[in-house]
Amino acid sequence: MRVATVAFYGCALGLLAMGLREMFSGFEENRCTMTYMFEYPEYRRIALPRRVARQYPAYGLYLYGEGQYAQDTRGLKLTGAPVLFLPGNAGSYKQARSLGSVALRKAEALEGGVHLNVFTIDFNEELVALYGGSLRRQTHFLHESIKAILRLYKDHEAPPHSVVLVGHSMGGVVARALFTLPRFSPRLVSLIITQASPHQAPVLSLDAHLLEFYSAVRQRWVGRAEDLRNVTVLSVGGGYRDYQVRSGLTALPCPQDDPSKLSLVVTAVPRTWVSTDHLSIVWCKELVLATVRAFFDLIEPETGQFSDDPERRMAILNHHFIRHPVRVLGEQLETPVSLSGSPKTWSEVNTLRLAYSAPKEGQAKYFLFALSSRRRAYSHFYCRSNNLEMTSWVYGCTQMNGSMCVQAVDLSFGTELLPAYKVLTLSLSELSSVSHLIVVASNLNGRQFTVECEWQRQESQTVSVPVPHVLSFGMSVSDVTLNSTGLRHTIELQHFHQVYQAFRISVVSHCKVTKADRLPNVYIMKVPWFREDSVTTSSIPSVTEISGMLHTSRPDNSTGVLLQLHTAPNCLYKVSVRTSFPRVLGQVLRFCGPVLPVYVAVALLLACGGQMSSVVRMGRPLQMSHAVARSLQPHKVDLPVYLLHLLLRYSWFQDGWSTLHLPPLDALPATSPDGMTQEGLPLNEDWPRLLSPLLYVLGAAMAFWGSVLLRLFLRLLSLLLAPLHRPSVSRDCGTLRRRTQLLLILCLSVLGWASCGALSITATFLLHLYRVLRLQMIERSLSHMLNLAPEKQTDKDKGTGEKEKGTGEKEKGTGNSEALDSKPKECNGAPLLSDSVLQDVRDDLQLHVSLSALLTLPVMLCAPSLIHWTRNLRYSVARLDPDPCWPHSVPLFIASLLLINCNTLTLSYSKILPITSRLLLPLSVAMVTFSPLHLYRVNYFVSAALVPLAVSCLF
């Protein structure tokens, strides 16, 4: 193997490892607080109708309880508001304990007996993110469960008419799929909260049923959404810690003018501000508290049930998940307020900035800011306080009496809660009816806090900085220095609007005078087109690093990303922006990683084609590693695909394409929620075209090093199995007789039809693997024998080889009947030992190692359906329905069985092998064209490649 080849694929592997490391660990540490149960949790099974229990034996409905509440609900006489938790892919119904336990503690602290009844569904921990055949069954069972829950309240004075759904991962997708059922009434569900649910598209499209399910859900919520506007849906993404479901996929596909649908990332949720992984989003205490608070605010005190008013629901969700105004929900805005106090408690501020620290002694304090002299010079008024009490604190005076304001309107509803303090920014142009601004700094309870306010000119405190190019590799830097004379600054990061961009933003703060009571810095990266803001808090002085990455690309020409700095006055801030190449690779893998199996398959397919061409030219195949190394030909694959994309821009070509009933071309995954078609496929984007060569190189590197690991694994396994087998030197060990092949084809066909198609594929793969292991044992035995043989025997073999050489042409003309004989040689045959015999075995080994690597892909892609069928054997021994691998697996395992007997000598005499070797390149182009968003099609193309290869072994 050439050193340059190893070095190249070593560098490619290094790039892949760098990107994977950044994707899996290049984020903040888990700052979520764990939720704990204060009493032993109990899950009481709810009896379902006999018909439902018979139809869904693997599923179950449970009521969560703890302690005395669990004892009180033994008779299932429920009076609370029903909430139903839906687990996701391989999720447990016991994950509802975090939500249920916090809800119980919250109810104990309230008066009036208002509480929640938390139910949870056991979906048997099915892999529904990988096998879509169960999604429809789960949806129907969810419908039956909702009806069973509502029946429990039939004797209640004010029974609920709907159930609130909380869906984690694929559970959120199942919750929205309810509305696709023909007999489902939308009135049964009024609110859905989803956590890390991939609404846009499945993470891995391993079968057609999964995509059909998504298409039906999207069509219902986008194409026929008129009657769903009263259904409130909130989708929460986990942020960068969740590498299983990227947050861009959690955006709800819905009409843009639908006000009852919200999508956001958990880092933007007030009082949360943390990123969660795919599992911790269920138990993260900060997010669970926000969810439970919203649920209790949604309950009507009169009935104890959730509100039916969609506007109230949206107001409460906005309060807890979007902009927390640090105010008690329900108070009216701009209601005239009467202020009281002695003249000593009122102070008028004539300076540009106020900095006030409340003393330990309790007192009333009001600060007046006159607007008349400030309207022309300033555009905004900014104020912040670390007193986070739920009270109003800023007013606009409408009636003055001397130096006091006697009547005012409350302006606190625009308050934004940050980790260290609350802030309020008021636009002076919107305060025409107000003469003064009033800041309340009373501390009647003796609590100490700090208030800082100032007049601001927004234009002078906003700076634009162009970000470095993505290919600058961190060599160039864009920086700006802020001599902070204010409390807030905004930096617009120009040209930062694509997901493949990733930056390392460093903020260095330094103050000449150190103060112990100085409020900390808060840095917010705001994304205008999606609620994915991230918040970072730092002390003063400090060096803070911020990850500049996006979950979604900008869908239009809206404002770019803004970096908002809440700073300390009279301090120096230096902001530097550098491209982070590891994070760029992490972003590429985060968005395009699910496409890599396609490029691995292309590399293996072209490697197999290279081996066939070598057999045609030289009579022997290349080594597996050499064949994979030579398969790196992105120009031969990407150029035809790019040409097809160009031609499809013309109407005449589109008409011809439609006439042939060809499927749409697959592109790389969309990077913005608006970049999807009605079918859930991405619209054409330019940047993925540039990534295709990089993905090709990474896929080829995975195939190259994967083949190396496969060879090592085979050598180790053959060493372990060698004592169980009789030593042999025949190249036909592990082959099958023709009758055995026909019998196996019949048995595997019946097995696949009666059970699961993936089972037949796996069994065929194991049979072929056994053939490779026997060849590996023979190769080792021959090597040892030839190393121990005397030189005389070697000379005799050479003489024999000279004699046999003359008969080669004769055998070639007669077609070598021995090679084409359907009956394989016995394993204990003893051919004359020579280097040529060893070389023949090695050639066969290289051929079958290549085929084994190619067969590994269908086995892996079909594994989820096999796992699902295996786990349900205790409930039913019937065949898998629906089975995504049947009947498409039939040509695959038939060709695989026929290839077990194949060897290089047989292939070298094949008349159709030259055509077969040239067929693999068009198949590779077709695979890149139609498989990136339909991974299950990889099996079709592998079958299309193996079938003519098996025919070549016969003719």
Secondary structure, DSSP 8 states (H G I E B T S, - for coil): --HHHHHHHHHHHHHHHHHHHHHHHSS------B---SS-EEEEE----HHHHHH-TT-EEEEEEEHHHHHHTTT----SEEEEEE--TT--GGGGHHHHHHHHHHHHTSSSS--EEEEEEE-TT--TTT-GGGHHHHHHHHHHHHHHHHHTTTTSSS--S--EEEEETHHHHHHHHGGGSTT--GGG--EEEEES---SS-SS--SHHHHHHHHHHHIIIIIT-GGGTTSEEEEEE--TT--SS-GGGGS----TT-TTEEEEEGGGSTTT-----TTHHHHBHHHHHHHHHHHHHHB-TTTSSB---HHHHHHHHHHHHT---SS-TT--TT-EEE----GGGEEE--SSEEEEE--SS----EEEEESTTTTTT-SEEEEEES---SS--EEEEEEEETTEEEEEEE-GGG-EE-SS-EEEEEEGGG-TT-SEEEEE---TT----EEEEEEE-TTTTEEEEE---GGGTTSSEEEEEEEE-SSEEEEEEET---TT--EEEEEEEEESS--TT---EEEEEE-TTSB--EEEEE-SSEEEEEEE--SS--SSS---EEEEEE--TTEEEEEEEEE-HHHHHHHHHHHHGGGHHHHHHHHHHHHHHHHHHHHHHHSS---HHHHHHHT--HHHHHHHHHHHHHHTTSHHHHHHHHHTT------S--SSTTSB-TTS-B---SHHHHHHHHHHHHHHHHHHHHHHHHHHHHHHHHHHHGGGS-----TTTT---HHHHHHHHHHHHHHHHHT-HHHHHHHHHHHHHHHHHHHHHHHHHHHHHHHHS-HHHHHHHHHHHHHHHHTHHHHHHHT-HHHH-SS---TT------HHHHHHHHHHHHHHHHHHHHHHHHHHHHHHHHHHHHHTTTT--S--SS-TTTTTHHHHHHHHHHHTT--HHHHHT-SSHHHHHHHHHHHHHHHHHH-TT-TTHHHHHHHHHHHHHHHHHH-
